[in-house]
Amino acid sequence: MADSTFRTMREILRGAIEHERESFDYYHSAALQADDPELRRFLMGLAEMEKDHERQLKGQLERLENQLWVEQALTL
């Protein structure tokens, strides 16, 4: 994989991870402010979905970085 492609993919994944964190914070904060228990559960569910998305993206980023490490090791 070309170094510039790797950097671009890494930046995209890092940006997506940050977006998921911000979304989690938004839904979590809204849930804490909700008076209605059903609405609170709904918002907490959305917050947990964002947390799962973040976990998945971190896994993708780790695989990408491992792939680059292997490629670099093979070219030495």
C-alpha positions as CSV (number, residue, x, y, z in Angstrom):
1,M,0.0,0.0,0.0
2,A,1.3,3.4,-0.9
3,D,2.3,5.6,2.1
4,S,0.0,8.4,1.0
5,T,-2.9,6.0,0.8
6,F,-2.2,4.6,4.3
7,R,-2.0,8.2,5.7
8,T,-5.3,9.1,4.1
9,M,-7.0,6.0,5.3
10,R,-5.6,6.5,8.8
11,E,-6.8,10.1,8.9
12,I,-10.3,9.1,7.7
13,L,-10.5,6.4,10.4
14,R,-9.2,8.7,13.1
15,G,-11.8,11.4,12.1
16,A,-14.6,8.8,12.1
17,I,-13.5,7.6,15.6
18,E,-13.6,11.2,16.9
19,H,-17.1,11.6,15.3
20,E,-18.3,8.5,17.1
21,R,-17.0,9.8,20.4
22,E,-18.8,13.1,19.9
23,S,-22.0,11.3,19.0
24,F,-21.7,9.1,22.1
25,D,-21.2,12.2,24.2
26,Y,-24.2,13.9,22.6
27,Y,-26.6,11.0,23.1
28,H,-25.3,10.2,26.6
29,S,-25.7,13.8,27.7
30,A,-29.2,14.0,26.2
31,A,-30.1,10.7,28.0
32,L,-29.0,12.1,31.4
33,Q,-31.2,15.2,30.8
34,A,-34.3,13.2,29.7
35,D,-37.1,13.0,32.2
36,D,-39.0,10.3,30.3
37,P,-37.6,6.9,31.2
38,E,-38.5,5.5,27.7
39,L,-36.7,8.4,26.0
40,R,-33.7,8.0,28.4
41,R,-33.4,4.2,27.5
42,F,-33.7,5.1,23.8
43,L,-31.0,7.7,23.9
44,M,-28.7,5.4,26.0
45,G,-29.2,2.8,23.4
46,L,-28.1,5.2,20.7
47,A,-25.1,6.1,22.8
48,E,-24.1,2.5,23.2
49,M,-24.4,2.0,19.4
50,E,-21.9,4.9,18.9
51,K,-19.6,3.3,21.4
52,D,-19.8,0.0,19.4
53,H,-19.1,1.9,16.2
54,E,-16.0,3.5,17.8
55,R,-14.8,0.0,18.9
56,Q,-15.2,-1.3,15.3
57,L,-13.4,1.6,13.8
58,K,-10.5,1.3,16.3
59,G,-10.2,-2.4,15.2
60,Q,-10.1,-1.3,11.6
61,L,-7.4,1.3,12.4
62,E,-5.4,-1.3,14.3
63,R,-5.6,-3.8,11.4
64,L,-4.5,-1.1,8.9
65,E,-1.5,-0.1,11.1
66,N,-0.5,-3.7,11.5
67,Q,-0.7,-4.2,7.7
68,L,1.6,-1.3,7.2
69,W,4.0,-2.6,9.8
70,V,4.2,-6.0,8.1
71,E,4.6,-4.3,4.6
72,Q,7.4,-2.2,5.9
73,A,9.1,-5.1,7.6
74,L,9.0,-7.1,4.4
75,T,10.7,-4.4,2.4
76,L,13.7,-4.0,4.8
